[in-house]
Amino acid sequence: MLVIGIAGGTGSGKTTVVRKIMEQLPCDEIAILPQDSYYRDNVHLPLEERQKINFDHPDSIEFDLLVNHLQLLKKGKAIEQPVYSYLTCTRMEETIRVEPRKVVIVEGILILGHAGLRRLMDLKVFVDAEPDDRLMRVIQRDIAERGRTVGKVLNRYEETVKPMHLQFIEPTKRYADVIVPQGGNNHVAIDLLTQYILRILSHQS
């Protein structure tokens, strides 16, 4: 099993990079573990407090569960991946069954900051992008997918996203084996990553 970690700031284009890699690989040979599925379940908190959670801080992630699930996949065992709702800031009752695959991509803003998770990765990638580009994507995404207003998105960016990026995300770039500038628009880097994965898969066959 080849385990690839793909990190980068909020709105850097990580999801686009993952999607474009997946488009060029056999779908039955790849599994995705999004960090966002492993946010802690905050059902015990009132909704108002849940909506104030700093999702860009490492403490918001249940890393132990993510590490455990990755270890199980590496042992050839299926897992039940949590489903997280940004609207209620809680885990849903349903889960997603993930079977072991030849390639597992772990994707998320904070994944390279966790030593135990890094040790399970064969390739570590950091997707880089200009702050202005990231902010623009965050505004578009949070309005469309998370029901936030422009004002709320900008306040959150200034209060949590930007300082957390500088404190916890940007420094993890030093752990990366590969840095992809320009996010999902860097077709050359994406093609190189895809060819690397295909080469590994061909040797495993």
C-alpha positions, 0 to 999 in steps of 0.5 A: 500500500502506498500512503500519500499525504496531501496538505496545504492551507485552506483554499490552496487547491488540495481537493483539486489536486486530489481530484485530478490525480484520481481522474487518472488512476483506476478508481478501484485502486485508490481510497481517500481519507479526508482530515475533515471527516475526523473533526471531533464530535461536539454534540455535547456543546450548545450550537452557539458554542459549536459554531465558534469552534476553531477548525484550523487548530490541531486540537479540533481533529481526532488524530488518534482515530485517523491514525488508527484507521490508516493503520487498519487499512495498511493491515488490510482491514476495512474501516468506517469513516466518520461523516462530519456536518459543518452545518451542525458541527457534529458527526452524522450517524452514518459512516462511509465504509472504506476498503483497503486499496493500493493507494490511500491519500490522506488529505487535509490542512493539518496532516503534516503537523502530526508526527504519528501520521507522517510516519505512516506516509510514503510521500508527503505533498504540500500544495502551496498558493498565494494568500489572496488566491486562498482567501478567494476560494475560501469565500466562494466555498464557505458561502456555497457549502457552509451557509456563511455570509461574506462578512462571517467568512472574512471575520473568520479568516482574520481571527482564525484561518490566517493566524492558524495558517501561519502558526500550524500549517505553513511551518509543516511545509518543511516536512514535504517531499514535494511542494506543488505551487499554484495548487490545482492549476499546476498541471505539470506537478499533478502529472508528475505525481500521477506518473509516480503513483502509476509507476509504484502501482506497476511495480506492485502488480 
